[in-house]
């Protein structure tokens, strides 16, 4: 997973007056938790966080403070101004190479579903997956191949399992599905092709024959 470097300075005062002065100067007050130590308060230029916040990708963060001190962390929480959307405060959590962490990783679908070619519509239930693993093993994104999905079929999280991380969702959680639409046409594939995409070759999909199937909680 890619890392972004944030250069900051340790805060000596954390009162309201000091915090307001920081924000007026274009600085964002932050706090770093974890590591078995007291919370570390620091501040950094607001512009330094653009590539961390305003992107669909996820990153780890290397916080560099004066004196050469460095901390590896992940963004834990962020507060925005309700009117201006300016960053008011950020919380980070320190991470270590040998300690698993939990993060939400974006999903990138690959291919055009067979059902979409026949007039169906691909609907997403999840755009990110919550996974747990060592920081060095977590990917920038998770690929989900949707090529074989026919109309009425779903892609479950079990389709993207990996030895590098553990998915923190039930096995029946749906990533996406192909739904019917007004433009539906007859499947052009013959019966011989049906045998080529038998269920045992596509273990992570199933035909949505029953209404209210488990995992179809969001659309």
N, C-alpha and C positions, 0 to 999 in steps of 0.2 A: 504494500500500500504506500502511496506517495505521502511525503511529509512536507509541511509548510513551516518555514522558520518565522517566528515572531520575536522581534527585538523589543524588550521592555525594560522598565526600571522599577525597582522595588519601592513600594509606598511606605513611607514612614508614618503617615497619618491616614486614618480611614474614616474620619468624621464627615458629616454632611457638607460642611464648608469646603473641605479639601476635595471631596468628590465633585462638587459643583465647579470648582476651579479647574479640575482636570477636564471635565466635559467642555467647558468654555474654551479650553486650549486645544480642543480636537483630540483629546485622549480618552481612552475607554478604561474605566476601572475594572480590574479582573481579580479573580481569586483562584488559587491552585490548591486542590485537596489531594489527599492520599499520601502514600509513601510513609505512613506512620509518623508524620510530623504535623506540627500546627499549620493551619491554613496559611498559605503564602499570598499576600496581597501585592499586586503589581499593576502597572498601567502601560499601555502601548498606544501608538497612533491608530486612529480609527481606520485609516486607509490600509493598514497592515493586515486587516482581517477580510478584505474584499474577496480574495481568492479562496478563503475558507468558508465564507457564508453564502456569497452570491454565486453558487455553483450547484449543480445536481450531484456532483461527485463528493466523496467523503475522503478526508485526509486525517492523518495523525499530525500532531503539532510539536515542534521543537521550540520551547520557550528559552530564549537566551537573555539573561539579565547581566547587569554590570558585574564586573569581576570575573567574567568567564563562566558563570554558573549556567548550566543547561538542564532542562527538564523535558522529558518526553511525556506528552499528554494527549488527551482527546477532549473535544468540546463536550461539556456536560449539559450546559443550559445557557440561554441567551435571552436578554430582555431588551425589547425595543420601545421607543417612545410611541405612545398610542396615536399621535398626530403626525409627527415628522418621520417616524420610522428610524430615527437615529438610534444607534446602539447605546444602551444605558449601562449594561453590565454583562459580564461574561464569566461563567464558571468553567473551570477545566479540572480534569482528573488525571493525576499522574499515572503513567503506565510503565511496565517493565517487560523486557523481552521474554522472560520466563514465566510470566503470569498471564493467563487467558483474560481477554476482555470481551464485552458484548457490544456490538455495534450494528447499526442498520446499514446494509450495503445495497446500492441501487441494482435493479434488475435490467439487463439489456436483452430483449428478445431477438432471436436470430431466425431469418427465413420468413416466407409468406405462408400462412396456414392453408392447407388444402381447402378447408371450408370457406375461407375468404375468397379464394379463386372461384368458388361456386356460388358466390353471392352473400355469404355470411359476413358477420362483423366480429372482429376480435375485441373483447372487452377485458379490461384489466381489473383484477381484484386487489392486487398488490403492486406497488412500484418499488418497494424496498423489502428486503428480508432481514429480520433480526437474527444474527448469527453470533456464535461464541468461538473464539480461538485465540491462538497466540498472535500478537500484533504483526509479527513478520510473516505469518501465514495468511492473513486476511487479504482478499483481492480488492482491487479498485472497483470492480463490479462483478456481478454474477450473470453468466450467459444462460439463457433459457431457449432451447430449440423448439419452435412452435410449428415447424414445417408439416408434420404429420397430423396435426389437429384437424378433424372434420367437424362439420356442423353438429352441435350438441355435445362436443367433447371439451374436457377441461384439462389443464396442466396443473399438477399438484407440486408442492414443494419437494416431494420425494424425487422429482425429476432432476433436481439440481444439487443433490447431495454430494458432498465432497469429504475426503479424508482430512482436508486442511481446516475444516470448521464444522461446528455442530449447529444445525438449524434450530432456532428457538420457537418453532411453530408446530402445532399438531400435524401429523402426516396428511390429514384430510384438508389442509388449508389450500385453497385454490389461488394460483398465481394469475391465471387468465383463462378465458374460455371463448369458444366461437359460438355466437348466438345467431339465430335466424334473422333474416331481414326481408323486406319486400322484394329484393332483387335476387332471391334464391333461385338457382337453376338446378337441373338434374345433375347428379354426380356423373361425370363422363368416364370415370374409371370402371372397368368391367369386373366381373366376379373374380377373375384370376388375380387382379391387383388387390382385391379385398384380402385374399389369402396372404399377400406379401406384407400387409400391415396388420397382421393379427395382433390380438391383445397382448400376447406374451412378448411381442417385439416392441410394444409401446406400454411398458408397465406403469407409467405415470399418468396415463389418460384413461378415461372411461366415458361411455356414452351416457348423457344426461337423460335417462329414460324416466326417472322419477322426479316429480316436483319436490322442491325443498331439500335437495341432496345436501349432505353435510359438506361444509367448507364453502358453500356458495352464499357467504354472508355479506359480501360487499360487491359492488359493481362499479 
